[in-house]
Amino acid sequence: MKVVILTEGSRATGYGHLTRCLSIYQAFEEKGVESVLVAHCDDRGKEILQDVQLIGFNWLVELEKLYENIDGADLLIIDSYLAPEYIYLELSSRVTKAIYIDDYRRIEYPKGVIINGTLGAESFGFETNSHHELLLGAKYIPIRKEFWKTPIKKNRETVQDILITVGGHDKKNISFIVLDIMLHEFQDMSYTLVMGSGINNSSIYKYSKEKNIKILHSLATPSMLDLMLKCDVAISAAGQTLYELARVGVPTIAIGVVENQQNNLMGWVKNKFILDSLWFDDRDFNKKIISSFNSTMMKNHREIILKTMPTLVDGQGARRIVSYLLELNKNDIKTSKIG
């Protein structure tokens, strides 16, 4: 059986695609099914994927090399914001079954399986038809294996430790803007700022001697999970990390950074994981983040988050996806033999 997972990830585009594709790779591995991950990624991306069978190159440009690597695949999973529709059409014609991970109905997908794990994706207007099988909603969000089963988090009476994580491509310096706001209003808190590798920012040196601030870089998944378990409130970009924070039950303030996070924010607000829809370029961003933090740090809110979110995001999305695809592949083989 040939399984190929195709994606991209870099400081320019973020690493959410890589982490969710990694989780699917891990779920295949758990089932004893070997897969290969083809990715256009930078050095940080390669660190994230260091434990997988990786073929790294710019497949958006080197199309012949891409086709060589995917030809004849039984299952091809594609997770991309960059690939144009014609590449999807060509890829789907070369494999037995194509699977598309989608966040906002980016293109008209060819025949195959569409997976959208965004909260509320069931109402995004995907049509049920003979060309597409649909796996929609939070039960199908793939998150890394360390989050499949997590320890039980405990809430303190008062908020002390704040985790700030805006991702590995913080071009707009949002991490330090947020840190400055929080330090001005909440001086007595302890702050842990997690940043991607390769960021050279003078603010790092500005805060390096502050006793209540830790600045960490490119943490491995177990270390990130440990921080989530220990912090009282998190401030995060509105991407893939939100699902991991919800899985652990961390009260969170989410900041929209790119337009395709709109659905994510709306879904989280509707499900009361986050209280406000914040965008980094909001006119009253300072006031909004302070107000949101004051509400998020309330004990009753934190208790509700801890009780409800690990059930809403149960960590089993990657396993569900792989189980479905393996059963689908088995049925395709049977149908082929009968024909």
C-alpha positions in Angstrom: 0.0 0.0 0.0 1.4 3.4 -1.0 0.4 6.4 1.1 1.7 9.9 0.3 1.1 13.0 2.3 1.8 16.3 0.5 2.1 19.7 2.1 4.2 22.8 2.7 5.3 25.0 5.7 7.7 27.8 6.3 8.1 31.0 8.3 6.3 32.8 5.5 3.2 30.5 5.5 3.3 29.1 9.0 3.7 25.5 10.2 0.2 24.4 10.9 0.0 22.3 7.8 3.1 20.4 8.8 1.9 19.6 12.3 -1.5 18.3 11.2 0.1 16.3 8.4 2.6 15.0 10.9 -0.3 13.8 13.1 -1.9 11.9 10.2 1.5 10.3 9.4 1.7 9.3 13.1 -1.8 7.8 12.9 -0.8 5.7 9.9 2.3 4.7 11.7 0.2 3.5 14.7 -1.8 1.3 12.3 1.4 -0.2 11.0 1.0 1.5 7.6 4.1 3.1 6.1 3.6 6.5 4.5 5.9 9.2 3.1 5.6 12.9 3.6 6.5 15.1 0.7 6.9 18.7 1.8 8.2 22.1 0.6 9.6 23.4 3.9 12.4 25.4 5.5 14.9 24.3 8.2 12.4 24.8 11.0 9.9 22.7 9.0 12.4 19.9 8.7 12.9 20.0 12.5 9.2 19.5 13.0 9.3 16.6 10.6 12.5 15.1 11.8 11.0 11.7 12.8 9.2 11.0 9.5 10.1 9.6 6.1 10.5 13.0 4.5 11.1 13.9 0.8 11.8 17.7 0.9 11.7 19.8 -2.3 9.7 22.6 -3.8 7.0 20.5 -5.4 5.0 23.5 -6.5 7.8 24.1 -9.0 9.4 20.7 -9.6 6.3 19.1 -10.9 7.9 16.2 -12.7 9.7 15.2 -9.5 6.3 15.5 -7.7 4.6 13.2 -10.1 7.3 10.6 -9.8 6.9 10.5 -6.1 3.1 10.3 -6.0 2.3 8.2 -9.1 0.4 5.0 -8.3 -0.4 6.0 -4.7 -3.3 4.3 -3.1 -4.0 7.3 -0.9 -2.7 10.9 -1.5 -3.4 13.4 1.2 -2.9 17.1 0.1 -2.8 20.0 2.6 -1.9 23.2 0.8 -2.8 26.9 0.7 -0.6 27.5 -2.3 -1.2 24.7 -4.9 -3.4 25.9 -7.8 -6.5 23.9 -8.9 -4.7 22.5 -12.0 -2.2 20.7 -9.8 -5.0 19.2 -7.8 -6.6 17.9 -11.0 -3.4 16.4 -12.2 -2.6 14.7 -8.9 -6.0 13.3 -8.5 -5.8 11.6 -11.9 -2.6 9.8 -10.9 -3.7 8.1 -7.7 -6.4 5.7 -6.6 -7.9 8.1 -4.0 -7.1 11.8 -3.4 -7.9 13.4 0.0 -8.0 17.2 0.4 -7.5 19.0 3.8 -9.4 22.3 3.5 -10.0 25.2 5.8 -12.2 27.6 3.9 -13.4 26.0 0.7 -10.3 27.4 -1.1 -11.0 25.8 -4.5 -13.4 23.5 -6.2 -11.8 20.1 -5.4 -11.6 17.2 -7.8 -13.2 13.9 -7.0 -12.1 12.6 -3.6 -12.4 13.1 0.2 -12.6 16.6 1.6 -11.6 17.0 5.3 -12.3 20.2 7.1 -11.8 20.0 10.8 -12.8 23.6 11.6 -15.5 24.0 14.3 -18.8 24.4 12.5 -17.5 23.2 9.2 -20.7 21.1 8.8 -22.5 24.4 8.0 -19.9 25.8 5.5 -22.0 24.8 2.5 -20.2 21.7 1.3 -22.5 19.8 -1.0 -23.1 16.1 -0.6 -22.6 14.6 -4.1 -21.2 11.5 -5.8 -17.8 13.1 -6.3 -16.9 13.9 -2.7 -16.9 12.2 0.6 -17.0 14.7 3.5 -15.3 14.6 6.9 -16.4 17.8 8.6 -16.1 19.3 12.0 -13.9 19.3 15.1 -14.0 15.5 15.4 -11.8 15.4 12.3 -9.2 17.9 13.3 -5.8 16.2 13.3 -3.5 17.1 16.1 -0.1 15.6 17.1 0.1 12.3 19.0 1.2 13.9 22.2 -2.3 15.4 22.4 -4.2 12.2 21.7 -4.2 11.5 25.4 -3.3 14.3 27.8 -2.9 14.6 31.5 -5.7 16.3 33.4 -4.9 20.0 33.8 -5.6 21.8 37.1 -6.8 25.3 37.6 -5.3 27.6 40.2 -7.4 29.9 42.3 -5.7 32.9 40.7 -4.0 33.5 37.4 -0.2 33.6 37.6 1.4 32.2 34.4 0.7 33.5 30.9 1.8 31.7 27.8 2.2 33.8 24.6 2.6 31.9 21.3 2.0 33.6 18.0 3.8 31.0 15.8 7.1 30.7 13.9 6.4 33.5 11.4 5.7 36.5 13.5 6.6 39.1 10.8 4.4 41.8 12.4 6.1 41.4 15.8 2.8 40.7 17.5 4.4 38.6 20.2 6.2 41.6 21.7 3.3 44.0 21.1 1.2 41.7 23.2 3.9 41.3 25.8 4.3 45.1 26.1 0.5 45.5 26.6 0.4 42.8 29.2 3.4 44.0 31.1 2.0 47.5 31.3 -1.4 46.3 32.7 -0.5 43.1 34.6 3.0 43.6 35.9 2.8 40.9 38.6 2.2 38.0 36.2 4.9 35.6 34.9 5.2 35.4 31.1 6.5 32.7 28.8 6.9 33.7 25.2 7.4 30.9 22.6 8.9 32.0 19.3 10.0 30.3 16.1 13.6 29.8 15.2 15.6 32.3 13.3 13.8 35.4 14.7 16.4 38.2 15.3 14.6 40.8 17.3 16.1 43.5 19.6 13.1 43.0 21.9 14.6 39.6 22.9 17.5 41.4 24.5 15.3 44.1 25.9 13.5 41.5 28.0 16.2 39.0 28.6 17.0 40.2 32.1 13.5 40.4 33.3 12.8 37.8 36.0 9.2 37.3 35.2 9.7 36.7 31.4 11.0 33.6 29.7 11.6 33.6 26.0 11.8 30.1 24.4 12.4 29.1 20.8 11.1 26.3 18.7 10.0 23.9 21.4 9.5 20.2 20.8 5.9 19.0 21.2 6.3 17.4 24.7 7.8 20.7 26.0 4.9 22.7 24.4 2.4 20.4 26.0 4.1 20.8 29.4 3.8 24.6 29.1 0.1 24.4 28.3 -0.5 22.2 31.3 1.3 24.7 33.6 0.0 28.0 32.3 -3.2 29.6 33.5 -4.1 31.6 30.4 -2.7 31.5 26.8 -2.6 34.2 24.2 -2.3 32.6 20.8 -2.6 33.2 17.0 -5.9 31.8 15.7 -4.4 28.8 13.9 -3.7 25.1 14.5 -2.4 25.8 18.1 -5.9 26.7 19.2 -7.0 23.1 18.8 -4.1 21.9 21.0 -4.9 24.5 23.6 -8.6 23.5 23.6 -7.6 19.8 23.9 -5.7 20.6 27.1 -8.4 22.9 28.4 -6.3 26.2 28.5 -8.4 29.4 28.7 -7.2 31.3 25.7 -7.3 34.7 24.0 -7.0 34.2 20.2 -5.6 36.8 17.7 -6.5 36.7 14.1 -3.4 37.2 12.0 -4.3 36.1 8.5 -7.7 36.2 6.7 -8.1 32.5 6.4 -8.4 32.3 10.2 -11.8 34.0 10.1 -13.8 30.7 10.2 -11.6 29.5 13.1 -12.3 32.6 15.2 -16.0 32.5 14.5 -16.2 28.8 15.4 -14.3 29.3 18.7 -16.4 32.3 19.7 -19.6 30.4 19.0 -18.4 27.5 21.1 -17.3 29.9 23.9 -13.7 28.8 23.9 -12.7 32.4 23.2 -14.8 35.4 24.3 -13.9 37.9 21.7 -12.9 37.9 18.0 -9.6 39.9 18.0 -7.5 40.9 15.1 -3.9 42.2 15.4 -4.8 45.3 13.3 -8.0 46.2 15.3 -8.2 49.9 16.0 -8.6 49.4 19.7 -6.5 46.3 20.0 -4.9 47.3 23.3 -8.2 47.9 25.0 -9.7 44.7 23.5 -6.9 42.4 24.6 -7.0 43.9 28.2 -10.8 43.5 28.4 -10.6 40.0 27.0 -7.9 39.0 29.5 -9.9 40.3 32.4 -12.8 38.2 31.4 -10.8 35.1 30.5 -8.9 35.0 33.8 -12.2 34.7 35.9 -12.2 31.4 37.8 -15.7 30.3 36.6 -14.8 30.8 33.0 -11.6 28.9 33.4 -13.5 26.0 35.0 -16.0 25.9 32.1 -13.1 25.8 29.6 -11.4 23.0 31.5 -14.6 21.0 31.7 -15.9 21.4 28.1 -13.1 21.9 25.6 -11.2 18.6 26.0 -14.5 16.9 25.1 -15.1 19.1 22.1 -11.6 18.5 20.9 -10.9 15.0 22.0 -7.6 14.6 20.1 -8.7 11.6 18.0 -9.1 13.4 14.7 -6.0 11.9 13.0 -7.0 8.4 14.1 -10.6 8.9 12.8 -9.2 10.1 9.5 -6.8 7.2 9.1 -9.4 4.6 10.1 -11.8 6.0 7.6 -9.2 6.1 4.8 -8.0 2.6 5.4 -11.6 1.3 5.4 -12.2 3.3 2.2 -9.1 1.9 0.6 -10.2 -1.7 1.5 -13.6 -1.1 -0.1 -12.0 0.4 -3.2 -9.8 -2.7 -3.6 -12.8 -4.9 -3.2 -14.8 -3.0 -5.8 -11.9 -3.1 -8.2 -11.6 -6.8 -7.8 -15.3 -7.4 -8.3 -15.2 -5.2 -11.5 
